[in-house]
Amino acid sequence: MSEPDQTTNFGFRDVPLGDKQHLVNSVFHSVASRYDLMNDLMSGGLHRVWKNIMVNTLDPPRGERPFALLDVAGGTGDIAFRAAKASGSGFRATVCDINADMLRVGQERAVKQHLDDRVSFVEGNAEQLSFPDRAFDGYTIAFGIRNVPRIDHALSEAWRVLKPGSRFLCLEFSTVDMPGLDRLYDLFSFNVIPPLGRAITGDAESYRYLVESIRKFPKPAAFAEMIRAAGFARVNWQSLSGGIVALHSGWRL
Ligand SMILES: C[S@@+](CC[C@H](N)C(=O)[O-])C[C@H]1O[C@@H](n2cnc3c(N)ncnc32)[C@H](O)[C@@H]1O
């Protein structure tokens, strides 16, 4: 539904709040089939390290104890697969994403990796989850929240679906804070990533959006404040790779 009086950013463009999700969906529709390859190329494989740090921090049980993870904006299933491999027989993950193309790629990967009995895929919007209150033992969202138009709604939904005593983890691009690295990172982001996106997916514009949206995302302290405002306690974050990425954490107590 369009909300003409409110605007938000779609990369560096101001767009009506109600239009952002549609624009984001076309980005991921366009890149879905080459998404995983592009992640490796853009990050030089570093996204694997960041995702492993997230899963290690989640620390799902290695035994039979039941543990239900909700991985929102889970796309092609990377976080859920890593968590499944790091955990025991009681582990189940639900990957929730708004984009059916990303989920289809994820489902195919789950079958290939023999994880389809422990990882399921559900189409849904982070802002309005279809799951009951207090249903999950962990909530993860990796490189997803900056694409969501109403971040505050997504955070409130995360809190709602978590059981008391369980953890919210969010991996997201952040603000590079190492002198020298910041300029190199800007050069790489704006001059290398869109042409690389064109070469691999045929779509430079989608990757220009991804790079711009990183710059528009709130700084870590401001985002931590939003997590607190949603009701989470013991909120903190860890800067990774000179601030390229931050891992945010909060607990529903
Ligand atoms: C950059 S991908 C991240 C995928 C995966 N988490 C990973 O780390 O590889 C961002 C994902 O967010 C999804 N997304 C965007 N808006 C969403 C929303 N409102 N609700 C759920 N998923 C959303 C997109 O469809 C896309 O799959």
The ligand as an SDF file (V2000), in Angstrom:
LIG
                    3D

 27 29  0  0  0  0  0  0  0  0999 V2000
   21.4000   -9.4010    0.4720 C   0  0  0  0  0  0  0  0  0  0  0  0
   20.1610  -10.6640    0.5720 S   0  0  0  0  0  0  0  0  0  0  0  0
   20.6870  -11.5820    1.9840 C   0  0  0  0  0  0  0  0  0  0  0  0
   20.4090  -13.0620    1.8620 C   0  0  0  0  0  0  0  0  0  0  0  0
   21.0340  -13.9310    2.9660 C   0  0  0  0  0  0  0  0  0  0  0  0
   20.5840  -13.5390    4.2880 N   0  0  0  0  0  0  0  0  0  0  0  0
   22.5310  -13.9020    2.8990 C   0  0  0  0  0  0  0  0  0  0  0  0
   23.1470  -13.3620    3.8150 O   0  0  0  0  0  0  0  0  0  0  0  0
   23.1040  -14.4050    1.9360 O   0  0  0  0  0  0  0  0  0  0  0  0
   18.7860   -9.7430    1.1780 C   0  0  0  0  0  0  0  0  0  0  0  0
   17.4830  -10.5280    1.1980 C   0  0  0  0  0  0  0  0  0  0  0  0
   16.4970   -9.7470    1.8760 O   0  0  0  0  0  0  0  0  0  0  0  0
   15.2390  -10.0910    1.3100 C   0  0  0  0  0  0  0  0  0  0  0  0
   14.2380   -9.1020    1.7190 N   0  0  0  0  0  0  0  0  0  0  0  0
   14.1420   -7.8220    1.3180 C   0  0  0  0  0  0  0  0  0  0  0  0
   13.0890   -7.2310    1.9060 N   0  0  0  0  0  0  0  0  0  0  0  0
   12.5100   -8.1590    2.7180 C   0  0  0  0  0  0  0  0  0  0  0  0
   11.4020   -8.1470    3.6010 C   0  0  0  0  0  0  0  0  0  0  0  0
   10.6720   -7.0620    3.7850 N   0  0  0  0  0  0  0  0  0  0  0  0
   11.1060   -9.2800    4.2660 N   0  0  0  0  0  0  0  0  0  0  0  0
   11.8290  -10.4060    4.0980 C   0  0  0  0  0  0  0  0  0  0  0  0
   12.8930  -10.4760    3.2650 N   0  0  0  0  0  0  0  0  0  0  0  0
   13.2390   -9.3660    2.5920 C   0  0  0  0  0  0  0  0  0  0  0  0
   15.5420  -10.1330   -0.1680 C   0  0  0  0  0  0  0  0  0  0  0  0
   14.5420  -10.7930   -0.8930 O   0  0  0  0  0  0  0  0  0  0  0  0
   16.8980  -10.8500   -0.1720 C   0  0  0  0  0  0  0  0  0  0  0  0
   16.7520  -12.2420   -0.3160 O   0  0  0  0  0  0  0  0  0  0  0  0
  1  2  1  0
  2  3  1  0
  2 10  1  0
  3  4  1  0
  4  5  1  0
  5  6  1  0
  5  7  1  0
  7  8  2  0
  7  9  1  0
 10 11  1  0
 11 12  1  0
 11 26  1  0
 12 13  1  0
 13 14  1  0
 13 24  1  0
 14 15  1  0
 14 23  1  0
 15 16  2  0
 16 17  1  0
 17 18  1  0
 17 23  2  0
 18 19  1  0
 18 20  2  0
 20 21  1  0
 21 22  2  0
 22 23  1  0
 24 25  1  0
 24 26  1  0
 26 27  1  0
M  CHG  2   2   1   9  -1
M  END
$$$$
